[in-house]
Amino acid sequence: MQLDLFYEISQPPQIQRTEAQAFEQSMQEITLADSLGFGTAWLVEHHFMRSYSHSSKPDLVLAALSQRTQNIRLGLGVTPLPYHHPIHVAERAATLDILSNGRLELGIGRGFSPQEYRAFGADMAHSRTMTAESLDIIKLAFARQPVTYHGQHYQLDALDILPYPVQTPHPPIWSAAVSPDTFLWAAQAQLGMLAGPFKPWLMVKQDIKHYLEAWQNPQPARTGMTVGVLCLPDGKKAKALAKEAFVWFYQQLFATTLPVLEKLYPSYEHFHDLGKFRNLLKLGINLTMLETFGMAVVGTPEECIDKLQKYREAGVTNLLCAVGAGAVPTEIVQESMHCLAQDVMPALRD
């Protein structure tokens, strides 16, 4: 199992850093990760989420990182396709693949924020068909020939969509997955799968099982899972720091997703399966609950190795580590990254 990094580019009030510092510290950490052997640095795309996520144009940040790093792969995790014209997505992805010398990992998804959908003039009820058509067009654009496409949402005639990516046939494509249906769709479309920190591990574990059962490609399946991680030599220190940081992170996350859970927007009915978990969230989030539900891993290297084994045994190939959940000082994040690279990574590769 490979350890990756996951970034929201947060500006939490408790660590008092400016927006510019949040960007620069995140890029410094990813540059360090390049030298430590982490696999991929994944940046989200979110909008209008003050404090929680200032990563609204992750491709620009990854373009800058492409010039600061040599080996670490650069992941868009993920681009919400209904918010963007697929031609723009294909052009920007190919440009980033060129700038990084073929290190792009392209994650796509539907998005989950009603506010974002309204702002960008997209209809959540059409999210599945828009995403499917966009993905078709992006793949055609990567095929290095003029693109003609006539669908429900997009009409294209003999367009040269340039530039072309470095990787052949194209950069690896992943799909965000929350609903059971999306896990199966990703397997049938031969896409890697990225599970976000939206629901308990026991539910995600079953989704991954079904994804792997549906996988028919001779190439190995690619399964990613996002988890809050803080690994330090001093386990008590890690717990003390994570108690505030991780609770803040998940409170911010679920403040955005709970409206979807409540109103059950069209084509998002799968969130209804989280009813019991939703009710627990309303009672209050704490670190013990997050660890119990497999949404956080905190402790010494030995403790973290023991806790991380369950993800590897379930078939997770890429563990997207939100180190410190964006809510501890960068010095602590970098200490934890060193700890993970030196003491945890070797055990997970055995």
N, C-alpha and C positions, 0 to 999 in steps of 0.2 A: 504494500500500500504506500502510495506516494503522499508526502505532505506538501500541500499547497498553502497559499495565503489568500485571505478574503478581506476585502476592504470596502467600507462604506464612505470613507473619508469623513469621519465624524468630528464635531466640534462640541463635545459635551461641556457643560458649565463647570463641572468639578475639576477639570484639569486646566482651565483658563488659557487656551491657546487661540490665537487669531486664525481666521480662515486660511490666510497665506501659510501660517505655520503648520496647520493641519495637512495641507498639500505637500509642503516641503518635507515634513517628518515622515509622511507616508512614503514618499519617493525615496528618502534616505533608507528607510527600513527595507523597501523592496530591493534597493541596490545592495544592501547587506545580504539579503536573502539570496541574491545572485551568487555571492561568494560562498554561501553556506550550503548550497545544494538543494534548496527548495525547488519544487517542480514548476509551478505556475503561480503567478500573481493575478488574482481575479479581482476586477473592479466592477461594482454594480452600476446600473444606471437608475437613479431615482430623481424625482423632481419635487420641489416645494416641501421638503422635509427638514426644516431648520433644526440644527444641532445634530439630528440623527444621521443625515446623509447629505453631503454637499457634492456628491459625485454625479453631476448631471451630464457631463461630457467625458466619459471615461476614455474614449478613444484618443482624445487630446493628451490626457495624462499618460496613457500607454505609449503614445508617440514620443513623448519626452523621455519616458523610461527606456524606449528602444535604443536611445543614444547613450544611456548611462549604464546599460547592462549588456552582457554577452551571451549568457546561457539560459537564464530563467525564461520560461514561456510566459506570454502575456495574454490574459484571458478577459474577454468581454463577458461578464457574468451577471446579467444578460442584457442584450438589446431587446426592448419590448417592440416587436415588429408592428403592431397596430399603430404606434405613434409615429412611424417613419415610413417614407416611401422606400420600397425595396431597392430601387436603383441607388439611392443615397447610401443605404446599408452596404450594398455590394461594393460600391466605389470606395467607401471609407475603410471597409475591411481589407480590401485588396491593397490599398495604400499603406495601411498599417502592417500588413504582411511583408510588403517590400521594405519598409523602413526598419523592420525588426529582423530582416533576413530570414523570413520564414518561421517566426516564432509565435504566430497568432493562434489562439484558440477562440473560436467564435461561438458564443452562447446566445441562443435566441429564446424568446418566450412571449407570452401574451400580456404581461403586466398584470397587476392586481389592484391598482389604486383607482377608485372611481373618480377622484379629483383629477388625476392625470388624464384619464380618458376624456373627461369633460373639457379640460384645458386644450387638449390636442385635437378635439373634434372627432374623436373615434367613438364607436358604439360598442359597448362591452358585449352586447348580444351577437355581434359579428366577429368577435375576437378569434374564434377558431378558424373561420374561413379566411379571414385576413391573414392570419399567421401562416396557414397552409399555402395560400397563394404567394405570399412574400417569400417563403422558403423556396418554392418552385422557381421563382424568378432569380433569386440569389444563386441557386445552383446553376441555372442556365447562364447567368452572367459569368460565373467562374469557369464555364466550359470553353471559353476562348473562341466564341463565334457570335454573330449577330443574334439578338434575342427577339423573338416574336412570341407574344403571349396574349391570350384573350380569356379573361376570367370574369368573375362576378364583380371584382373590385378594381382590376388593373387591365389596361389595354395597351399593349406595346407592339410596335411593328419594326422589325429589322434594325434594332438599335445596337450600336457598338458600345457596350458598357465597359469603360476603361477606368483604371488600369486592370491588369490581370494579377492574381496573387502569385507569389513565389512557389508556394507548396502545391504539389500536384496529387490528386486532381484538384484539391482545394484545401484550405485550412480545416482542421477537424471541427465539426459542428456539433454542438451540444444543445439540448433543450432543457429549460427549467421545467421541473415537474412537481406539482403539488397534488393534483387529483389522480386517482388510480387510472382513469382513462388516459391521462397524458403520459404516464409511465408506459402504458401499452403502445400508445401512438409513437412515442420516441423509439421504442424497440422496433416497431414495424417500419419506421422511417430510417432505421439504421443510424440513429443519432446517439451520441453520448447523453447521459442523463445527469442533471444537476438538481439535487434535492436541497431546498432551502430549509432554514430553521423554523418552519412554520408549525410543525406538529411533532408529537412524541416519537422517539426512536422506534418503539414497537410497531407503530403504524408505518413508518418509513421502511422498516425492515421487511414488512410484508409487501410493500410496493416494489422494493428492489427485487425481491424473490420473483414476483410476477413479471417484472421487466426482464430479468435474466432468463426466465422460462420462455418468454416470447422472442428472445433474441435469436435470429436465424443467420446472421452474417458469419462467415468463417473468421473474420477478424475478431479479436477479443472485445467484449463489451466494455464500455467506459462508464463507470458509475461514480459520481461525485456527491459528497455530503458535506454540508456546512455545519460547523460546530464551534462554539466559543471555547477557546483553549487558553489556559495560563499555566505554564509549567516552569517551576523555579526550584532550585536546590532546597530552599526553605519552604516546605509545604504549608506551614502555618501562615507565612507571609503571602503566599499565593492565594490562600483561602480568604484572607483578610482583604486583599486588593480586589479579588474577583467578586466578593460579596456585593460591593457597591457597583462596580463596573458592569457586571453581567446583568444585574437586576435593571440597571438603567437601560442597557442595550435592548433587552427583551421587552421592557415596558414601552419603549419607543416603537419597536417593531409591531407589537400587538395593538398599539393605539391606532396604527394604520390598517391592520388587517381585520380588527374586530368589526368595523362597519360592514365589511364584506360578509363576515360570519353571520351578522345579525340580519341583514337585508336579503341575503341570498340572491345576488344579482343574476340575471339570465346567463346561463352556461357556466355558472360558478356554484352550482348546487352541491358539488362535492364537499364544500366547506361544512355542510350540515353534519357530516360525519364527525366533526370535531366538537359537537355540542357539549359533551361532558367535559372535555378539556377546556373549552371556552368558559364554562362555569367556574372551573378551578382558577382560571386566570383572573376572573373578576374578584376572587377572594384575596388575590395578592400574589405577586411573584416573589420567590426567594431562591437563593442559590441551591438549597437542598432540593427543592422541587425541580429546578433545571437539571441538576445532576441526576436525579431519579429518573427523569424522562429522557435522559441521554442527549440533552441539548447543550450541555457544558461539560468540559473535562478540565479539572483543576487539581494540582498537587505537585508532588515531586516527580522526577523522571520515572521512577519505578511505579509510582501510582498511576501516572499517565499512560505508561506502556500497558499496564493491566487493564485500564479502562478503555483504551483504544483498540484492543484486540477484537472486541465484539464487532466493530465496524469492518475490520478486515475479514473476519470469519463470515460475515454476511455478504461479502462480495464487493465492498467499497474499494475502488482502485485509487481514488483521489479524495483525500480528506482536506477540505477547504477550511483552514484554521483561521478563525477570527481571533488572532492573538491579542488578548486583553480587551477584545470586543470594541476596540477603538476608544476606550474610556479609561486607560491608564497612561501615565507619562511614557514618552517614547523610550526613555532609558530602561524602563521595566519591560517594554515590548522587546527591545533588542536583547536584553538579558534572557528573556524567555526563548527568543529565536535561537540564540546560541545553545541554550539548554536542549531544545528540541533537536537541533542539528547534531549535536555531539552525543547525546545520550539516548534519544528516543528513535530517531530515524534508523539507525543500524538495526535495532530490534525489530522494526516493522518491515525491514527488507529481507529478513531471514526466511 
